[in-house]
């Protein structure tokens, strides 16, 4: 069976190396932040965003517990404001849309902030870099987000980025991933 998280990581590892810069646009409980932090190592840097203090606190505790290098900046703000904090090109970025695992399901990513965040993320990509976006269409907002992202990505020039959708076609409510690679 296809493991979407492992697939996302395989794309990230093609572009992100020791000393690189990455962004976790939806930090949640910090597992993607951990992966990015350990991948870039002591000489790299990771920015991580979430709008919930619970997520920032959970991520900080998790990163400390698993022994990540102190190469990260945890930011209590919306991912659509990433451009205010990230002052350099990035080699990789990850989005896991939806809600905080174990948190309040009424607090979810929204189209009006997700699309500007993805636009900012793409503008920050260095050459030969990657952005992954996991979409959860099992709820109305998630389904609408996924369709909105597909519409936006389909209009981007192929000479600038390659946008791919990876989806289990016989399970329409299963999560799926967009992979955006810069040229």
C-alpha positions as a Python dict, from the first residue, in 0.01 Angstrom:
ca = {
    (1, 'X'): (0, 0, 0),
    (2, 'X'): (119, 347, -84),
    (3, 'X'): (249, 544, 218),
    (4, 'X'): (203, 910, 125),
    (5, 'X'): (425, 1044, 403),
    (6, 'X'): (714, 821, 300),
    (7, 'X'): (658, 923, -62),
    (8, 'X'): (671, 1292, 37),
    (9, 'X'): (996, 1230, 222),
    (10, 'X'): (1149, 1055, -79),
    (11, 'X'): (1081, 1363, -294),
    (12, 'X'): (1218, 1593, -23),
    (13, 'X'): (1539, 1389, 9),
    (14, 'X'): (1609, 1432, -363),
    (15, 'X'): (1639, 1808, -309),
    (16, 'X'): (1720, 1876, 57),
    (17, 'X'): (2070, 1815, 190),
    (18, 'X'): (2287, 1898, 489),
    (19, 'X'): (2311, 2278, 520),
    (20, 'X'): (1988, 2342, 331),
    (21, 'X'): (1688, 2553, 426),
    (22, 'X'): (1341, 2408, 465),
    (23, 'X'): (996, 2518, 579),
    (24, 'X'): (727, 2318, 754),
    (25, 'X'): (427, 2530, 664),
    (26, 'X'): (191, 2335, 893),
    (27, 'X'): (397, 2214, 1190),
    (28, 'X'): (122, 2024, 1373),
    (29, 'X'): (294, 1808, 1635),
    (30, 'X'): (638, 1851, 1482),
    (31, 'X'): (705, 1524, 1301),
    (32, 'X'): (771, 1689, 963),
    (33, 'X'): (974, 1958, 1140),
    (34, 'X'): (1183, 1680, 1297),
    (35, 'X'): (1240, 1515, 960),
    (36, 'X'): (1344, 1845, 802),
    (37, 'X'): (1565, 1941, 1098),
    (38, 'X'): (1754, 1614, 1095),
    (39, 'X'): (1790, 1630, 717),
    (40, 'X'): (1946, 1979, 707),
    (41, 'X'): (2162, 1909, 1013),
    (42, 'X'): (2346, 2159, 1230),
    (43, 'X'): (2449, 2378, 937),
    (44, 'X'): (2097, 2410, 793),
    (45, 'X'): (1780, 2578, 910),
    (46, 'X'): (1410, 2499, 933),
    (47, 'X'): (1122, 2742, 974),
    (48, 'X'): (795, 2595, 1102),
    (49, 'X'): (453, 2763, 1115),
    (50, 'X'): (127, 2700, 1296),
    (51, 'X'): (-158, 2920, 1416),
    (52, 'X'): (-213, 2719, 1734),
    (53, 'X'): (3, 2765, 2044),
    (54, 'X'): (-70, 2401, 2128),
    (55, 'X'): (109, 2299, 1805),
    (56, 'X'): (411, 2519, 1874),
    (57, 'X'): (441, 2389, 2231),
    (58, 'X'): (394, 2027, 2122),
    (59, 'X'): (654, 2066, 1846),
    (60, 'X'): (909, 2230, 2075),
    (61, 'X'): (873, 1947, 2328),
    (62, 'X'): (892, 1683, 2055),
    (63, 'X'): (1205, 1830, 1892),
    (64, 'X'): (1379, 1849, 2228),
    (65, 'X'): (1276, 1493, 2321),
    (66, 'X'): (1407, 1340, 1996),
    (67, 'X'): (1734, 1536, 2008),
    (68, 'X'): (1702, 1756, 1702),
    (69, 'X'): (1980, 2007, 1649),
    (70, 'X'): (1876, 2360, 1746),
    (71, 'X'): (1847, 2464, 1383),
    (72, 'X'): (1482, 2564, 1375),
    (73, 'X'): (1258, 2862, 1425),
    (74, 'X'): (905, 2784, 1546),
    (75, 'X'): (660, 3056, 1449),
    (76, 'X'): (313, 3110, 1595),
    (77, 'X'): (156, 3260, 1284),
    (78, 'X'): (-29, 3157, 970),
    (79, 'X'): (164, 2994, 689),
    (80, 'X'): (38, 3264, 455),
    (81, 'X'): (269, 3506, 640),
    (82, 'X'): (581, 3299, 572),
    (83, 'X'): (730, 3572, 353),
    (84, 'X'): (755, 3797, 660),
    (85, 'X'): (985, 3549, 835),
    (86, 'X'): (1176, 3352, 571),
    (87, 'X'): (1447, 3577, 430),
    (88, 'X'): (1617, 3332, 195),
    (89, 'X'): (1549, 3079, -75),
    (90, 'X'): (1440, 2735, 41),
    (91, 'X'): (1533, 2389, -80),
    (92, 'X'): (1219, 2217, 46),
    (93, 'X'): (882, 2287, 199),
    (94, 'X'): (604, 2069, 336),
    (95, 'X'): (233, 2129, 386),
    (96, 'X'): (3, 1881, 558),
    (97, 'X'): (-333, 2050, 528),
    (98, 'X'): (-630, 1990, 755),
    (99, 'X'): (-630, 2002, 1133),
    (100, 'X'): (-386, 1942, 1417),
    (101, 'X'): (-373, 1566, 1486),
    (102, 'X'): (-533, 1517, 1825),
    (103, 'X'): (-651, 1878, 1828),
    (104, 'X'): (-971, 2071, 1767),
    (105, 'X'): (-1110, 1958, 1429),
    (106, 'X'): (-1302, 2284, 1393),
    (107, 'X'): (-966, 2461, 1343),
    (108, 'X'): (-849, 2367, 995),
    (109, 'X'): (-644, 2510, 714),
    (110, 'X'): (-855, 2731, 490),
    (111, 'X'): (-850, 2815, 120),
    (112, 'X'): (-810, 3186, 183),
    (113, 'X'): (-476, 3133, 361),
    (114, 'X'): (-358, 2812, 197),
    (115, 'X'): (-342, 2949, -157),
    (116, 'X'): (-140, 3260, -61),
    (117, 'X'): (89, 3033, 145),
    (118, 'X'): (148, 2802, -152),
    (119, 'X'): (215, 3100, -379),
    (120, 'X'): (468, 3234, -129),
    (121, 'X'): (628, 2890, -91),
    (122, 'X'): (671, 2855, -467),
    (123, 'X'): (823, 3204, -487),
    (124, 'X'): (1076, 3105, -218),
    (125, 'X'): (1192, 2787, -394),
    (126, 'X'): (1556, 2788, -500),
    (127, 'X'): (1640, 2619, -832),
    (128, 'X'): (1610, 2238, -811),
    (129, 'X'): (1393, 2248, -499),
    (130, 'X'): (1067, 2088, -392),
    (131, 'X'): (740, 2158, -218),
    (132, 'X'): (499, 1885, -108),
    (133, 'X'): (135, 1949, -22),
    (134, 'X'): (-69, 1674, 144),
    (135, 'X'): (-444, 1723, 95),
    (136, 'X'): (-717, 1559, 303),
    (137, 'X'): (-1039, 1558, 96),
    (138, 'X'): (-1246, 1366, 354),
    (139, 'X'): (-1405, 1691, 477),
    (140, 'X'): (-1564, 1974, 279),
    (141, 'X'): (-1289, 2234, 327),
    (142, 'X'): (-1017, 1979, 249),
    (143, 'X'): (-1189, 1875, -72),
    (144, 'X'): (-1232, 2240, -175),
    (145, 'X'): (-867, 2317, -89),
    (146, 'X'): (-745, 2031, -305),
    (147, 'X'): (-950, 2143, -606),
    (148, 'X'): (-838, 2503, -563),
    (149, 'X'): (-472, 2397, -550),
    (150, 'X'): (-512, 2182, -864),
    (151, 'X'): (-665, 2478, -1049),
    (152, 'X'): (-379, 2706, -945),
    (153, 'X'): (-100, 2458, -1018),
    (154, 'X'): (-242, 2370, -1359),
    (155, 'X'): (-187, 2731, -1468),
    (156, 'X'): (180, 2754, -1369),
    (157, 'X'): (435, 2759, -1652),
    (158, 'X'): (601, 2421, -1705),
    (159, 'X'): (938, 2588, -1763),
    (160, 'X'): (924, 2724, -1407),
    (161, 'X'): (792, 2426, -1208),
    (162, 'X'): (675, 2071, -1254),
    (163, 'X'): (354, 2010, -1059),
    (164, 'X'): (247, 1650, -1002),
    (165, 'X'): (-53, 1501, -823),
    (166, 'X'): (-24, 1158, -660),
    (167, 'X'): (-363, 1015, -574),
    (168, 'X'): (-522, 680, -503),
    (169, 'X'): (-791, 685, -769),
    (170, 'X'): (-1014, 412, -627),
    (171, 'X'): (-1038, 582, -288),
    (172, 'X'): (-1170, 936, -348),
    (173, 'X'): (-1162, 1048, 17),
    (174, 'X'): (-806, 924, 84),
    (175, 'X'): (-533, 1184, 126),
    (176, 'X'): (-324, 1273, -177),
    (177, 'X'): (-12, 1474, -247),
    (178, 'X'): (97, 1750, -481),
    (179, 'X'): (469, 1763, -555),
    (180, 'X'): (597, 2091, -697),
    (181, 'X'): (957, 2085, -819),
    (182, 'X'): (1137, 2397, -934),
    (183, 'X'): (1357, 2395, -1242),
}
